[in-house]
Amino acid sequence: MVVGMWVTALVAGLLHVVIFCAESLWWRKPAVYKGFLMTAEQAETTRLLAFNQGVYNLMLALATLGGLAVWASGYETVGLTLVAFGCLSMVVAALALISSAPQLKKGAFVQALPALVFLILLLLYVNG
């Protein structure tokens, strides 16, 4: 179970690093803005908002990946708390995306799945 927790948290964290790159570094690339169902003009208009959103995703990634590092260094409770916070925030962000832009539900699902699996495994781990 611990291996599954590590794998899903690592995938969730790395995925959010990629999301940061897409929103903050690559936003005006056609492959990126089209994935968000935008035109080039809309991408240009929203680039500062996307950059800010990307930074939020980077912070979720850092909380999750940092929590794994803390856990690996022997501080299980603190590490798991950080990872759980990062993953729970990822799931909540995905729910917000689904509720505000249902046409982006596939992206929201991809964003949430590894984090949600981690949280389920965590509940099984602590109640096991």
Phi and psi in radians as a Rosetta constraint file:
Dihedral C 1 N 2 CA 2 C 2 CIRCULARHARMONIC -1.103 0.35
Dihedral N 2 CA 2 C 2 N 3 CIRCULARHARMONIC -0.682 0.35
Dihedral C 2 N 3 CA 3 C 3 CIRCULARHARMONIC -1.081 0.35
Dihedral N 3 CA 3 C 3 N 4 CIRCULARHARMONIC -0.761 0.35
Dihedral C 3 N 4 CA 4 C 4 CIRCULARHARMONIC -1.067 0.35
Dihedral N 4 CA 4 C 4 N 5 CIRCULARHARMONIC -0.677 0.35
Dihedral C 4 N 5 CA 5 C 5 CIRCULARHARMONIC -1.103 0.35
Dihedral N 5 CA 5 C 5 N 6 CIRCULARHARMONIC -0.800 0.35
Dihedral C 5 N 6 CA 6 C 6 CIRCULARHARMONIC -1.079 0.35
Dihedral N 6 CA 6 C 6 N 7 CIRCULARHARMONIC -0.814 0.35
Dihedral C 6 N 7 CA 7 C 7 CIRCULARHARMONIC -1.097 0.35
Dihedral N 7 CA 7 C 7 N 8 CIRCULARHARMONIC -0.838 0.35
Dihedral C 7 N 8 CA 8 C 8 CIRCULARHARMONIC -1.179 0.35
Dihedral N 8 CA 8 C 8 N 9 CIRCULARHARMONIC -0.661 0.35
Dihedral C 8 N 9 CA 9 C 9 CIRCULARHARMONIC -1.180 0.35
Dihedral N 9 CA 9 C 9 N 10 CIRCULARHARMONIC -0.696 0.35
Dihedral C 9 N 10 CA 10 C 10 CIRCULARHARMONIC -1.120 0.35
Dihedral N 10 CA 10 C 10 N 11 CIRCULARHARMONIC -0.769 0.35
Dihedral C 10 N 11 CA 11 C 11 CIRCULARHARMONIC -1.077 0.35
Dihedral N 11 CA 11 C 11 N 12 CIRCULARHARMONIC -0.782 0.35
Dihedral C 11 N 12 CA 12 C 12 CIRCULARHARMONIC -1.056 0.35
Dihedral N 12 CA 12 C 12 N 13 CIRCULARHARMONIC -0.797 0.35
Dihedral C 12 N 13 CA 13 C 13 CIRCULARHARMONIC -1.121 0.35
Dihedral N 13 CA 13 C 13 N 14 CIRCULARHARMONIC -0.822 0.35
Dihedral C 13 N 14 CA 14 C 14 CIRCULARHARMONIC -1.151 0.35
Dihedral N 14 CA 14 C 14 N 15 CIRCULARHARMONIC -0.641 0.35
Dihedral C 14 N 15 CA 15 C 15 CIRCULARHARMONIC -1.052 0.35
Dihedral N 15 CA 15 C 15 N 16 CIRCULARHARMONIC -0.691 0.35
Dihedral C 15 N 16 CA 16 C 16 CIRCULARHARMONIC -1.299 0.35
Dihedral N 16 CA 16 C 16 N 17 CIRCULARHARMONIC -0.394 0.35
Dihedral C 16 N 17 CA 17 C 17 CIRCULARHARMONIC -1.168 0.35
Dihedral N 17 CA 17 C 17 N 18 CIRCULARHARMONIC -0.741 0.35
Dihedral C 17 N 18 CA 18 C 18 CIRCULARHARMONIC -1.110 0.35
Dihedral N 18 CA 18 C 18 N 19 CIRCULARHARMONIC -0.728 0.35
Dihedral C 18 N 19 CA 19 C 19 CIRCULARHARMONIC -1.081 0.35
Dihedral N 19 CA 19 C 19 N 20 CIRCULARHARMONIC -0.716 0.35
Dihedral C 19 N 20 CA 20 C 20 CIRCULARHARMONIC -0.986 0.35
Dihedral N 20 CA 20 C 20 N 21 CIRCULARHARMONIC -0.841 0.35
Dihedral C 20 N 21 CA 21 C 21 CIRCULARHARMONIC -1.042 0.35
Dihedral N 21 CA 21 C 21 N 22 CIRCULARHARMONIC -0.768 0.35
Dihedral C 21 N 22 CA 22 C 22 CIRCULARHARMONIC -1.084 0.35
Dihedral N 22 CA 22 C 22 N 23 CIRCULARHARMONIC -0.807 0.35
Dihedral C 22 N 23 CA 23 C 23 CIRCULARHARMONIC -1.400 0.35
Dihedral N 23 CA 23 C 23 N 24 CIRCULARHARMONIC -0.564 0.35
Dihedral C 23 N 24 CA 24 C 24 CIRCULARHARMONIC -1.791 0.35
Dihedral N 24 CA 24 C 24 N 25 CIRCULARHARMONIC -0.498 0.35
Dihedral C 24 N 25 CA 25 C 25 CIRCULARHARMONIC -1.937 0.35
Dihedral N 25 CA 25 C 25 N 26 CIRCULARHARMONIC -0.615 0.35
Dihedral C 25 N 26 CA 26 C 26 CIRCULARHARMONIC -1.953 0.35
Dihedral N 26 CA 26 C 26 N 27 CIRCULARHARMONIC 0.218 0.35
Dihedral C 26 N 27 CA 27 C 27 CIRCULARHARMONIC -0.920 0.35
Dihedral N 27 CA 27 C 27 N 28 CIRCULARHARMONIC -0.662 0.35
Dihedral C 27 N 28 CA 28 C 28 CIRCULARHARMONIC -1.565 0.35
Dihedral N 28 CA 28 C 28 N 29 CIRCULARHARMONIC 0.149 0.35
Dihedral C 28 N 29 CA 29 C 29 CIRCULARHARMONIC -1.420 0.35
Dihedral N 29 CA 29 C 29 N 30 CIRCULARHARMONIC 2.356 0.35
Dihedral C 29 N 30 CA 30 C 30 CIRCULARHARMONIC -0.929 0.35
Dihedral N 30 CA 30 C 30 N 31 CIRCULARHARMONIC -0.719 0.35
Dihedral C 30 N 31 CA 31 C 31 CIRCULARHARMONIC -1.072 0.35
Dihedral N 31 CA 31 C 31 N 32 CIRCULARHARMONIC -0.538 0.35
Dihedral C 31 N 32 CA 32 C 32 CIRCULARHARMONIC -1.410 0.35
Dihedral N 32 CA 32 C 32 N 33 CIRCULARHARMONIC -0.992 0.35
Dihedral C 32 N 33 CA 33 C 33 CIRCULARHARMONIC -1.153 0.35
Dihedral N 33 CA 33 C 33 N 34 CIRCULARHARMONIC -0.506 0.35
Dihedral C 33 N 34 CA 34 C 34 CIRCULARHARMONIC -1.196 0.35
Dihedral N 34 CA 34 C 34 N 35 CIRCULARHARMONIC -0.547 0.35
Dihedral C 34 N 35 CA 35 C 35 CIRCULARHARMONIC -1.122 0.35
Dihedral N 35 CA 35 C 35 N 36 CIRCULARHARMONIC -0.435 0.35
Dihedral C 35 N 36 CA 36 C 36 CIRCULARHARMONIC -1.693 0.35
Dihedral N 36 CA 36 C 36 N 37 CIRCULARHARMONIC 0.238 0.35
Dihedral C 36 N 37 CA 37 C 37 CIRCULARHARMONIC 1.037 0.35
Dihedral N 37 CA 37 C 37 N 38 CIRCULARHARMONIC 0.729 0.35
Dihedral C 37 N 38 CA 38 C 38 CIRCULARHARMONIC -2.063 0.35
Dihedral N 38 CA 38 C 38 N 39 CIRCULARHARMONIC 2.807 0.35
Dihedral C 38 N 39 CA 39 C 39 CIRCULARHARMONIC -1.608 0.35
Dihedral N 39 CA 39 C 39 N 40 CIRCULARHARMONIC 2.966 0.35
Dihedral C 39 N 40 CA 40 C 40 CIRCULARHARMONIC -1.052 0.35
Dihedral N 40 CA 40 C 40 N 41 CIRCULARHARMONIC -0.689 0.35
Dihedral C 40 N 41 CA 41 C 41 CIRCULARHARMONIC -1.138 0.35
Dihedral N 41 CA 41 C 41 N 42 CIRCULARHARMONIC -0.751 0.35
Dihedral C 41 N 42 CA 42 C 42 CIRCULARHARMONIC -1.122 0.35
Dihedral N 42 CA 42 C 42 N 43 CIRCULARHARMONIC -0.683 0.35
Dihedral C 42 N 43 CA 43 C 43 CIRCULARHARMONIC -1.099 0.35
Dihedral N 43 CA 43 C 43 N 44 CIRCULARHARMONIC -0.727 0.35
Dihedral C 43 N 44 CA 44 C 44 CIRCULARHARMONIC -1.117 0.35
Dihedral N 44 CA 44 C 44 N 45 CIRCULARHARMONIC -0.743 0.35
Dihedral C 44 N 45 CA 45 C 45 CIRCULARHARMONIC -1.142 0.35
Dihedral N 45 CA 45 C 45 N 46 CIRCULARHARMONIC -0.599 0.35
Dihedral C 45 N 46 CA 46 C 46 CIRCULARHARMONIC -1.759 0.35
Dihedral N 46 CA 46 C 46 N 47 CIRCULARHARMONIC 0.137 0.35
Dihedral C 46 N 47 CA 47 C 47 CIRCULARHARMONIC -1.048 0.35
Dihedral N 47 CA 47 C 47 N 48 CIRCULARHARMONIC -0.658 0.35
Dihedral C 47 N 48 CA 48 C 48 CIRCULARHARMONIC -1.211 0.35
Dihedral N 48 CA 48 C 48 N 49 CIRCULARHARMONIC -0.661 0.35
Dihedral C 48 N 49 CA 49 C 49 CIRCULARHARMONIC -1.150 0.35
Dihedral N 49 CA 49 C 49 N 50 CIRCULARHARMONIC -0.732 0.35
Dihedral C 49 N 50 CA 50 C 50 CIRCULARHARMONIC -1.118 0.35
Dihedral N 50 CA 50 C 50 N 51 CIRCULARHARMONIC -0.714 0.35
Dihedral C 50 N 51 CA 51 C 51 CIRCULARHARMONIC -1.019 0.35
Dihedral N 51 CA 51 C 51 N 52 CIRCULARHARMONIC -0.819 0.35
Dihedral C 51 N 52 CA 52 C 52 CIRCULARHARMONIC -1.062 0.35
Dihedral N 52 CA 52 C 52 N 53 CIRCULARHARMONIC -0.778 0.35
Dihedral C 52 N 53 CA 53 C 53 CIRCULARHARMONIC -1.088 0.35
Dihedral N 53 CA 53 C 53 N 54 CIRCULARHARMONIC -0.679 0.35
Dihedral C 53 N 54 CA 54 C 54 CIRCULARHARMONIC -1.074 0.35
Dihedral N 54 CA 54 C 54 N 55 CIRCULARHARMONIC -0.683 0.35
Dihedral C 54 N 55 CA 55 C 55 CIRCULARHARMONIC -1.113 0.35
Dihedral N 55 CA 55 C 55 N 56 CIRCULARHARMONIC -0.697 0.35
Dihedral C 55 N 56 CA 56 C 56 CIRCULARHARMONIC -1.021 0.35
Dihedral N 56 CA 56 C 56 N 57 CIRCULARHARMONIC -0.764 0.35
Dihedral C 56 N 57 CA 57 C 57 CIRCULARHARMONIC -1.137 0.35
Dihedral N 57 CA 57 C 57 N 58 CIRCULARHARMONIC -0.621 0.35
Dihedral C 57 N 58 CA 58 C 58 CIRCULARHARMONIC -1.126 0.35
Dihedral N 58 CA 58 C 58 N 59 CIRCULARHARMONIC -0.697 0.35
Dihedral C 58 N 59 CA 59 C 59 CIRCULARHARMONIC -1.137 0.35
Dihedral N 59 CA 59 C 59 N 60 CIRCULARHARMONIC -0.649 0.35
Dihedral C 59 N 60 CA 60 C 60 CIRCULARHARMONIC -1.122 0.35
Dihedral N 60 CA 60 C 60 N 61 CIRCULARHARMONIC -0.709 0.35
Dihedral C 60 N 61 CA 61 C 61 CIRCULARHARMONIC -1.096 0.35
Dihedral N 61 CA 61 C 61 N 62 CIRCULARHARMONIC -0.770 0.35
Dihedral C 61 N 62 CA 62 C 62 CIRCULARHARMONIC -1.154 0.35
Dihedral N 62 CA 62 C 62 N 63 CIRCULARHARMONIC -0.660 0.35
Dihedral C 62 N 63 CA 63 C 63 CIRCULARHARMONIC -1.080 0.35
Dihedral N 63 CA 63 C 63 N 64 CIRCULARHARMONIC -0.774 0.35
Dihedral C 63 N 64 CA 64 C 64 CIRCULARHARMONIC -1.205 0.35
Dihedral N 64 CA 64 C 64 N 65 CIRCULARHARMONIC -0.897 0.35
Dihedral C 64 N 65 CA 65 C 65 CIRCULARHARMONIC -1.200 0.35
Dihedral N 65 CA 65 C 65 N 66 CIRCULARHARMONIC -0.654 0.35
Dihedral C 65 N 66 CA 66 C 66 CIRCULARHARMONIC -1.121 0.35
Dihedral N 66 CA 66 C 66 N 67 CIRCULARHARMONIC -0.681 0.35
Dihedral C 66 N 67 CA 67 C 67 CIRCULARHARMONIC -1.078 0.35
Dihedral N 67 CA 67 C 67 N 68 CIRCULARHARMONIC -0.685 0.35
Dihedral C 67 N 68 CA 68 C 68 CIRCULARHARMONIC -1.097 0.35
Dihedral N 68 CA 68 C 68 N 69 CIRCULARHARMONIC -0.721 0.35
Dihedral C 68 N 69 CA 69 C 69 CIRCULARHARMONIC -1.123 0.35
Dihedral N 69 CA 69 C 69 N 70 CIRCULARHARMONIC -0.727 0.35
Dihedral C 69 N 70 CA 70 C 70 CIRCULARHARMONIC -1.133 0.35
Dihedral N 70 CA 70 C 70 N 71 CIRCULARHARMONIC -0.756 0.35
Dihedral C 70 N 71 CA 71 C 71 CIRCULARHARMONIC -1.048 0.35
Dihedral N 71 CA 71 C 71 N 72 CIRCULARHARMONIC -0.781 0.35
Dihedral C 71 N 72 CA 72 C 72 CIRCULARHARMONIC -1.123 0.35
Dihedral N 72 CA 72 C 72 N 73 CIRCULARHARMONIC -0.470 0.35
Dihedral C 72 N 73 CA 73 C 73 CIRCULARHARMONIC -1.490 0.35
Dihedral N 73 CA 73 C 73 N 74 CIRCULARHARMONIC 0.102 0.35
Dihedral C 73 N 74 CA 74 C 74 CIRCULARHARMONIC 1.856 0.35
Dihedral N 74 CA 74 C 74 N 75 CIRCULARHARMONIC -0.026 0.35
Dihedral C 74 N 75 CA 75 C 75 CIRCULARHARMONIC -1.801 0.35
Dihedral N 75 CA 75 C 75 N 76 CIRCULARHARMONIC 1.308 0.35
Dihedral C 75 N 76 CA 76 C 76 CIRCULARHARMONIC -1.045 0.35
Dihedral N 76 CA 76 C 76 N 77 CIRCULARHARMONIC -0.835 0.35
Dihedral C 76 N 77 CA 77 C 77 CIRCULARHARMONIC -1.104 0.35
Dihedral N 77 CA 77 C 77 N 78 CIRCULARHARMONIC -0.822 0.35
Dihedral C 77 N 78 CA 78 C 78 CIRCULARHARMONIC -1.137 0.35
Dihedral N 78 CA 78 C 78 N 79 CIRCULARHARMONIC -0.773 0.35
Dihedral C 78 N 79 CA 79 C 79 CIRCULARHARMONIC -1.074 0.35
Dihedral N 79 CA 79 C 79 N 80 CIRCULARHARMONIC -0.829 0.35
Dihedral C 79 N 80 CA 80 C 80 CIRCULARHARMONIC -1.117 0.35
Dihedral N 80 CA 80 C 80 N 81 CIRCULARHARMONIC -0.611 0.35
Dihedral C 80 N 81 CA 81 C 81 CIRCULARHARMONIC -1.115 0.35
Dihedral N 81 CA 81 C 81 N 82 CIRCULARHARMONIC -0.778 0.35
Dihedral C 81 N 82 CA 82 C 82 CIRCULARHARMONIC -1.115 0.35
Dihedral N 82 CA 82 C 82 N 83 CIRCULARHARMONIC -0.788 0.35
Dihedral C 82 N 83 CA 83 C 83 CIRCULARHARMONIC -1.106 0.35
Dihedral N 83 CA 83 C 83 N 84 CIRCULARHARMONIC -0.759 0.35
Dihedral C 83 N 84 CA 84 C 84 CIRCULARHARMONIC -1.087 0.35
Dihedral N 84 CA 84 C 84 N 85 CIRCULARHARMONIC -0.731 0.35
Dihedral C 84 N 85 CA 85 C 85 CIRCULARHARMONIC -1.064 0.35
Dihedral N 85 CA 85 C 85 N 86 CIRCULARHARMONIC -0.834 0.35
Dihedral C 85 N 86 CA 86 C 86 CIRCULARHARMONIC -1.048 0.35
Dihedral N 86 CA 86 C 86 N 87 CIRCULARHARMONIC -0.829 0.35
Dihedral C 86 N 87 CA 87 C 87 CIRCULARHARMONIC -1.197 0.35
Dihedral N 87 CA 87 C 87 N 88 CIRCULARHARMONIC -0.706 0.35
Dihedral C 87 N 88 CA 88 C 88 CIRCULARHARMONIC -1.097 0.35
Dihedral N 88 CA 88 C 88 N 89 CIRCULARHARMONIC -0.701 0.35
Dihedral C 88 N 89 CA 89 C 89 CIRCULARHARMONIC -1.113 0.35
Dihedral N 89 CA 89 C 89 N 90 CIRCULARHARMONIC -0.652 0.35
Dihedral C 89 N 90 CA 90 C 90 CIRCULARHARMONIC -1.103 0.35
Dihedral N 90 CA 90 C 90 N 91 CIRCULARHARMONIC -0.739 0.35
Dihedral C 90 N 91 CA 91 C 91 CIRCULARHARMONIC -1.155 0.35
Dihedral N 91 CA 91 C 91 N 92 CIRCULARHARMONIC -0.756 0.35
Dihedral C 91 N 92 CA 92 C 92 CIRCULARHARMONIC -1.105 0.35
Dihedral N 92 CA 92 C 92 N 93 CIRCULARHARMONIC -0.718 0.35
Dihedral C 92 N 93 CA 93 C 93 CIRCULARHARMONIC -1.095 0.35
Dihedral N 93 CA 93 C 93 N 94 CIRCULARHARMONIC -0.684 0.35
Dihedral C 93 N 94 CA 94 C 94 CIRCULARHARMONIC -1.145 0.35
Dihedral N 94 CA 94 C 94 N 95 CIRCULARHARMONIC -0.698 0.35
Dihedral C 94 N 95 CA 95 C 95 CIRCULARHARMONIC -1.109 0.35
Dihedral N 95 CA 95 C 95 N 96 CIRCULARHARMONIC -0.669 0.35
Dihedral C 95 N 96 CA 96 C 96 CIRCULARHARMONIC -1.131 0.35
Dihedral N 96 CA 96 C 96 N 97 CIRCULARHARMONIC -0.692 0.35
Dihedral C 96 N 97 CA 97 C 97 CIRCULARHARMONIC -1.114 0.35
Dihedral N 97 CA 97 C 97 N 98 CIRCULARHARMONIC -0.780 0.35
Dihedral C 97 N 98 CA 98 C 98 CIRCULARHARMONIC -1.073 0.35
Dihedral N 98 CA 98 C 98 N 99 CIRCULARHARMONIC -0.734 0.35
Dihedral C 98 N 99 CA 99 C 99 CIRCULARHARMONIC -1.269 0.35
Dihedral N 99 CA 99 C 99 N 100 CIRCULARHARMONIC -0.517 0.35
Dihedral C 99 N 100 CA 100 C 100 CIRCULARHARMONIC -1.641 0.35
Dihedral N 100 CA 100 C 100 N 101 CIRCULARHARMONIC -0.427 0.35
Dihedral C 100 N 101 CA 101 C 101 CIRCULARHARMONIC -2.522 0.35
Dihedral N 101 CA 101 C 101 N 102 CIRCULARHARMONIC 1.318 0.35
Dihedral C 101 N 102 CA 102 C 102 CIRCULARHARMONIC -0.965 0.35
Dihedral N 102 CA 102 C 102 N 103 CIRCULARHARMONIC -0.456 0.35
Dihedral C 102 N 103 CA 103 C 103 CIRCULARHARMONIC -1.180 0.35
Dihedral N 103 CA 103 C 103 N 104 CIRCULARHARMONIC -0.231 0.35
Dihedral C 103 N 104 CA 104 C 104 CIRCULARHARMONIC -1.808 0.35
Dihedral N 104 CA 104 C 104 N 105 CIRCULARHARMONIC 0.395 0.35
Dihedral C 104 N 105 CA 105 C 105 CIRCULARHARMONIC -1.077 0.35
Dihedral N 105 CA 105 C 105 N 106 CIRCULARHARMONIC -0.560 0.35
Dihedral C 105 N 106 CA 106 C 106 CIRCULARHARMONIC -1.096 0.35
Dihedral N 106 CA 106 C 106 N 107 CIRCULARHARMONIC -0.815 0.35
Dihedral C 106 N 107 CA 107 C 107 CIRCULARHARMONIC -1.093 0.35
Dihedral N 107 CA 107 C 107 N 108 CIRCULARHARMONIC -0.686 0.35
Dihedral C 107 N 108 CA 108 C 108 CIRCULARHARMONIC -1.131 0.35
Dihedral N 108 CA 108 C 108 N 109 CIRCULARHARMONIC -0.705 0.35
Dihedral C 108 N 109 CA 109 C 109 CIRCULARHARMONIC -1.103 0.35
Dihedral N 109 CA 109 C 109 N 110 CIRCULARHARMONIC -0.798 0.35
Dihedral C 109 N 110 CA 110 C 110 CIRCULARHARMONIC -1.069 0.35
Dihedral N 110 CA 110 C 110 N 111 CIRCULARHARMONIC -0.708 0.35
Dihedral C 110 N 111 CA 111 C 111 CIRCULARHARMONIC -1.129 0.35
Dihedral N 111 CA 111 C 111 N 112 CIRCULARHARMONIC -0.662 0.35
Dihedral C 111 N 112 CA 112 C 112 CIRCULARHARMONIC -1.530 0.35
Dihedral N 112 CA 112 C 112 N 113 CIRCULARHARMONIC -0.535 0.35
Dihedral C 112 N 113 CA 113 C 113 CIRCULARHARMONIC -0.973 0.35
Dihedral N 113 CA 113 C 113 N 114 CIRCULARHARMONIC -0.944 0.35
Dihedral C 113 N 114 CA 114 C 114 CIRCULARHARMONIC -1.085 0.35
Dihedral N 114 CA 114 C 114 N 115 CIRCULARHARMONIC -0.669 0.35
Dihedral C 114 N 115 CA 115 C 115 CIRCULARHARMONIC -1.141 0.35
Dihedral N 115 CA 115 C 115 N 116 CIRCULARHARMONIC -0.724 0.35
Dihedral C 115 N 116 CA 116 C 116 CIRCULARHARMONIC -1.137 0.35
Dihedral N 116 CA 116 C 116 N 117 CIRCULARHARMONIC -0.735 0.35
Dihedral C 116 N 117 CA 117 C 117 CIRCULARHARMONIC -1.094 0.35
Dihedral N 117 CA 117 C 117 N 118 CIRCULARHARMONIC -0.732 0.35
Dihedral C 117 N 118 CA 118 C 118 CIRCULARHARMONIC -0.993 0.35
Dihedral N 118 CA 118 C 118 N 119 CIRCULARHARMONIC -0.823 0.35
Dihedral C 118 N 119 CA 119 C 119 CIRCULARHARMONIC -1.101 0.35
Dihedral N 119 CA 119 C 119 N 120 CIRCULARHARMONIC -0.673 0.35
Dihedral C 119 N 120 CA 120 C 120 CIRCULARHARMONIC -1.129 0.35
Dihedral N 120 CA 120 C 120 N 121 CIRCULARHARMONIC -0.801 0.35
Dihedral C 120 N 121 CA 121 C 121 CIRCULARHARMONIC -1.098 0.35
Dihedral N 121 CA 121 C 121 N 122 CIRCULARHARMONIC -0.644 0.35
Dihedral C 121 N 122 CA 122 C 122 CIRCULARHARMONIC -1.081 0.35
Dihedral N 122 CA 122 C 122 N 123 CIRCULARHARMONIC -0.782 0.35
Dihedral C 122 N 123 CA 123 C 123 CIRCULARHARMONIC -1.060 0.35
Dihedral N 123 CA 123 C 123 N 124 CIRCULARHARMONIC -0.726 0.35
Dihedral C 123 N 124 CA 124 C 124 CIRCULARHARMONIC -1.134 0.35
Dihedral N 124 CA 124 C 124 N 125 CIRCULARHARMONIC -0.683 0.35
Dihedral C 124 N 125 CA 125 C 125 CIRCULARHARMONIC -1.131 0.35
Dihedral N 125 CA 125 C 125 N 126 CIRCULARHARMONIC -0.832 0.35
Dihedral C 125 N 126 CA 126 C 126 CIRCULARHARMONIC -1.359 0.35
Dihedral N 126 CA 126 C 126 N 127 CIRCULARHARMONIC -0.376 0.35
Dihedral C 126 N 127 CA 127 C 127 CIRCULARHARMONIC -1.763 0.35
Dihedral N 127 CA 127 C 127 N 128 CIRCULARHARMONIC 0.047 0.35
